[in-house]
């Protein structure tokens, strides 16, 4: 009997101790049960008090507006550098799998410059040949323009119309040369202004590139700071604010590249077809140049659609005024296609912003910073939209009490059962004592 008890005790003690040691080992090594399921944990929403809604938010918006107007070029450079860093950060993360962070950033910039250089070399040869052909053809175009002007002047003289298009004894080229000599001083001053603007633009570009490099170097620290300032997400990539902003900017850049490529190809193909059918004989010769110029101009809102058709229209005007009319009609049709089909479809998918807000963003950006503001307006609008969507999912505004709301009546308390009379209560106590005495016996 004793041996059985000892055996049972030992077996029981061992049986009880083994699960404890296994639990201790599992606690030290295994992940928690939540980590095994990989289910996102939804954090509680942050409640914004009424005094913050009434005072802090309006003052913050006013301060941001004044800062945007006062900072000027500095803020534009910072915004451009931020956009560049957001675009290149995913590529830097990809290279970071193989090399350290610093080398990955260097590899990204080398790759970007190599791609841009390769594209430039591929486009430079046909564009260069077309530009040289155009330069060689300029004297012929000027002579043909003089003939056209001379024929128009003779027509006016025959019909007694006192309009002098061509001065007596001078060709149109000589008149142009005379005017250029007269305004040589203004041309020199204008050249100095242009040179100063080019130098200033070059400095701004260099500062933007340098600042974007530093933003990429400290990308992790900046991301952690933003995560601490913003309401917490659920821990997944789909609810991480810095990653959401990065994706939004990348989608905008992809949409803009798609849009410019479509419009440039449309212009080049249209001019080439005009050249084949004879409406614009030089269209097939300079189609690549005109299409590339129009695609690059489409990156600039407002000004791009106006400046893009200028080279093609001028060449057509020198060749034949009727050809210029056809070319102008082509670009008007392209702009209608751009405004009603291409732009709404491309930017609806990439930006996911209402077209009215897109137009307002461009107007506000152009009003504050000019052309640079119009260029940076849509990326800012994209980031702003993503920020608003994120905050709507993680913030709760404290409701405001309505003045005309009737007061809420207090809830009625539940009825209390009446106590039994005194005799009944004594009889119940007596019966309870008898039952207790019977149980004790």
Secondary structure, DSSP 4 states (H G I P E B T S, - for coil): -HHHHHHHHHHHHHHHHHHHHHHHHHHHHSPPHHHHHT---PPPPEEEPHHIIIIIHHHHHHHHHHHHHHHTHHHHHHHHHHHHHHHHHHHHHHHTTTS-HHHHHHHHHHHHHHHHHHHHHHHHHHHHHHHHHHHHHHHHHHHHHHHHHHHHHHHHHHTT----SS-TT--HHHHHHHHHHHTHHHHHHHHHHHHHHHHHHHHHHHHHHHHHHHHHHTHHHHHHHHHHHSPP--SSGGG-HHHHHHHHHHHHHHHHHHHHHHHHHHHHHHHHHHHHHTSSTTTTTSHHHHHHHHHHHTTSTTTHHHHTTHHHHHHHHHH-HHHHHHHHHHHHHHHHHIIIIIHHHHHHHHT---HHHHHHHHHHHHHHHTHHHHHHHHHHHHHHHHHHHHHHHHEEEPPPPPTTSPPPPPPPPPPPPPPPPHHHHHHHHHHHHHHHHHHH-
